[in-house]
């Protein structure tokens, strides 16, 4: 079995500011398109009701245009709880 590292998901309170930080400090490059996700399929995937996600993928430096990315997302709507859920800030998944 071949395994390939594709991306790390970061959940931010302000996806645009966090993306700008990684572009400025690490030299990451934006990999379009900007994400604007919502719908019943996303509610089912995240177990959150009426969730809306916006964000971007950033190419990590040194890997070229097909290398791994940072997937920076911000959740809008979708009720938060005190237990860990997909829309809590921090690392989402690798």
Protein Blocks (a to p, Z undefined) as FASTA:
>chain_A
ZZddfbdcdddfblmlmmmmmmmmnopacdddddddedjklmmmnopghiacddddddde
hkajmbccddddddeehiadfbdcfklgcjfbZZ
